[in-house]
């Protein structure tokens, strides 16, 4: 009480713990990162006669370049949102949140695995015909030179951009934070039972 005035907050939710806010922030960051470029094609064209070179770049987000990456982002965001909201069911079903937390940790781990496996599925620059060559029938089929065709990516070492690597870092942090929270809750629960 300050100056005889009673202070209280009506209708305001209690502040969530820092790890829940961090998990929610990581989920939002992952969603925002999915709209950054994850894949890039660049090529140089030399003008006939003058030799003048022009550089061209085409980029694509996770949603436009790979079904695997889209699934990974979707799983990661679902895991973050689900993990943060599973505490809402504590009063009605006391054992459900613990099970749901493990399920959402598994979902976030699957997100990380799907992203990495999708990245590994992109042919390497060293693979024969993996970089710089496009078959004539592909160009004639409505795809122009330089177009990024969903799920037909190549040259993972040179064409995958920072958006992917940022998403892998965010997802690793998400998995680690969820795991640490589950271990903390398990230790606290064991201490309450023991003593």
C-alpha positions as CSV (number, residue, x, y, z in Angstrom):
1,X,0.0,0.0,0.0
2,X,1.3,3.3,-0.9
3,X,-0.3,6.5,0.4
4,X,-3.2,4.6,1.8
5,X,-4.3,3.4,-1.7
6,X,-4.8,-0.3,-2.1
7,X,-3.1,-1.5,-5.1
8,X,-4.0,-4.7,-6.9
9,X,-4.5,-5.8,-10.5
10,X,-7.9,-7.1,-11.4
11,X,-8.4,-9.5,-14.2
12,X,-4.7,-9.7,-15.1
13,X,-3.2,-13.0,-15.6
14,X,-0.2,-13.9,-13.5
15,X,3.1,-13.5,-15.3
16,X,4.4,-16.7,-16.8
17,X,7.8,-18.0,-15.9
18,X,10.8,-17.0,-18.0
19,X,11.2,-20.4,-19.7
20,X,7.6,-20.3,-21.0
21,X,8.1,-16.8,-22.3
22,X,11.4,-17.9,-23.9
23,X,9.8,-20.9,-25.5
24,X,7.0,-18.7,-26.9
25,X,9.5,-16.2,-28.2
26,X,11.5,-19.0,-29.9
27,X,8.3,-20.2,-31.6
28,X,7.6,-16.7,-32.9
29,X,11.2,-16.3,-34.0
30,X,11.0,-19.6,-35.9
31,X,7.8,-18.6,-37.6
32,X,9.3,-15.2,-38.6
33,X,12.5,-16.8,-39.8
34,X,10.5,-19.1,-42.1
35,X,9.8,-16.0,-44.2
36,X,13.4,-15.2,-44.7
37,X,15.3,-16.6,-47.6
38,X,16.4,-20.2,-47.0
39,X,17.5,-21.1,-50.5
40,X,19.2,-19.0,-53.2
41,X,20.2,-19.5,-56.8
42,X,22.7,-17.1,-58.3
43,X,24.2,-17.0,-61.7
44,X,26.2,-14.7,-64.0
45,X,25.3,-14.0,-67.6
46,X,27.9,-12.6,-70.0
47,X,26.5,-10.4,-72.8
48,X,27.5,-11.6,-76.3
49,X,29.9,-9.2,-78.0
50,X,30.6,-6.8,-75.1
51,X,31.4,-9.4,-72.5
52,X,29.6,-7.4,-69.9
53,X,28.6,-9.6,-67.0
54,X,25.4,-9.3,-65.0
55,X,24.7,-11.2,-61.8
56,X,21.2,-12.6,-61.1
57,X,19.9,-13.9,-57.8
58,X,16.6,-15.7,-57.0
59,X,15.7,-16.6,-53.4
60,X,12.9,-18.6,-51.7
61,X,11.6,-19.0,-48.2
62,X,11.2,-22.3,-46.4
63,X,7.6,-22.4,-47.5
64,X,8.4,-22.0,-51.2
65,X,11.6,-24.1,-51.5
66,X,11.0,-27.4,-49.6
67,X,8.1,-29.4,-48.3
68,X,10.4,-30.9,-45.6
69,X,11.4,-27.4,-44.4
70,X,7.8,-26.3,-44.3
71,X,6.9,-29.4,-42.2
72,X,9.8,-28.7,-39.9
73,X,8.7,-25.1,-39.3
74,X,5.1,-26.2,-38.8
75,X,6.2,-28.9,-36.2
76,X,8.4,-26.4,-34.4
77,X,5.7,-23.8,-34.1
78,X,3.1,-26.3,-33.0
79,X,5.6,-27.7,-30.4
80,X,6.3,-24.2,-29.0
81,X,2.6,-23.1,-28.8
82,X,1.5,-26.5,-27.4
83,X,4.3,-26.5,-24.8
84,X,3.4,-23.1,-23.5
85,X,-0.4,-23.7,-23.5
86,X,-0.3,-27.2,-21.9
87,X,-0.1,-25.7,-18.4
88,X,-3.7,-24.5,-18.8
89,X,-5.0,-28.0,-18.2
90,X,-3.3,-28.5,-14.9
91,X,-6.3,-28.0,-12.7
92,X,-8.6,-30.3,-14.7
93,X,-6.2,-33.1,-15.5
94,X,-3.1,-33.0,-13.2
95,X,-1.0,-35.6,-15.0
96,X,-1.8,-34.5,-18.6
97,X,0.6,-31.5,-18.8
98,X,3.6,-33.7,-18.0
99,X,2.7,-36.1,-20.8
100,X,2.0,-33.3,-23.2
101,X,5.3,-31.6,-22.4
102,X,7.1,-34.8,-23.4
103,X,5.0,-35.0,-26.6
104,X,5.8,-31.4,-27.5
105,X,9.5,-32.1,-26.8
106,X,9.3,-35.0,-29.2
107,X,7.5,-32.8,-31.7
108,X,10.3,-30.2,-31.5
109,X,12.9,-32.8,-31.9
110,X,11.2,-34.2,-34.9
111,X,11.1,-30.7,-36.3
112,X,14.9,-30.5,-36.0
113,X,15.4,-33.9,-37.5
114,X,13.1,-33.2,-40.5
115,X,14.9,-29.9,-41.2
116,X,18.4,-31.5,-41.1
117,X,17.3,-34.6,-43.2
118,X,15.7,-32.3,-45.8
119,X,19.0,-30.3,-45.9
120,X,21.0,-33.5,-46.3
121,X,18.7,-34.7,-49.1
122,X,19.7,-31.7,-51.3
123,X,22.5,-32.9,-53.6
124,X,25.9,-31.7,-52.9
125,X,27.9,-29.4,-55.2
126,X,30.3,-32.3,-55.7
127,X,27.5,-34.6,-57.0
128,X,27.6,-35.0,-60.8
129,X,25.2,-32.5,-62.5
130,X,24.1,-31.1,-59.1
131,X,25.1,-27.5,-59.8
132,X,24.9,-25.2,-62.7
133,X,23.2,-27.5,-65.3
134,X,19.5,-27.6,-66.1
135,X,18.1,-30.1,-68.6
136,X,16.5,-28.6,-71.7
137,X,13.2,-30.4,-71.1
138,X,12.9,-28.9,-67.6
139,X,13.4,-25.4,-69.1
140,X,10.8,-26.1,-71.8
141,X,8.3,-27.4,-69.3
142,X,7.3,-23.9,-68.1
143,X,10.3,-23.5,-65.8
144,X,12.6,-20.7,-66.7
145,X,16.4,-20.7,-66.1
146,X,17.0,-19.6,-62.5
147,X,13.6,-20.6,-61.2
148,X,13.6,-22.4,-57.9
149,X,11.5,-25.5,-58.2
150,X,10.0,-26.7,-54.9
151,X,11.7,-29.9,-53.7
152,X,14.1,-29.9,-56.6
153,X,17.0,-28.1,-55.0
154,X,20.7,-28.5,-55.6
155,X,24.1,-27.4,-54.3
156,X,23.3,-27.4,-50.6
157,X,26.8,-26.0,-49.6
158,X,26.4,-22.9,-51.7
159,X,22.7,-22.4,-52.1
160,X,21.2,-22.9,-48.7
161,X,21.2,-19.5,-46.9
162,X,21.3,-18.1,-43.4
163,X,17.5,-18.6,-42.9
164,X,17.9,-22.3,-42.6
165,X,20.9,-22.1,-40.2
166,X,19.1,-19.6,-38.0
167,X,16.1,-21.9,-37.9
168,X,18.2,-24.9,-36.9
169,X,19.8,-22.8,-34.1
170,X,16.3,-21.6,-32.9
171,X,15.0,-25.2,-33.0
172,X,18.0,-26.5,-31.1
173,X,17.5,-23.8,-28.4
174,X,13.8,-24.7,-28.3
175,X,14.5,-28.4,-27.8
176,X,17.2,-27.7,-25.1
177,X,14.9,-25.3,-23.2
178,X,12.0,-27.7,-23.2
179,X,14.3,-30.5,-22.0
180,X,15.7,-28.4,-19.2
181,X,12.2,-27.4,-18.1
182,X,11.0,-31.0,-18.1
183,X,14.1,-32.1,-16.0
184,X,13.5,-29.1,-13.6
185,X,9.9,-30.1,-13.2
186,X,10.7,-33.7,-12.7
187,X,13.4,-32.9,-10.0
188,X,10.9,-30.6,-8.3
189,X,8.2,-33.2,-8.3
190,X,10.6,-35.9,-7.0
191,X,11.7,-33.5,-4.2
192,X,8.0,-32.9,-3.2
193,X,7.3,-36.6,-3.1
194,X,10.5,-37.4,-1.1
195,X,10.1,-34.8,1.5
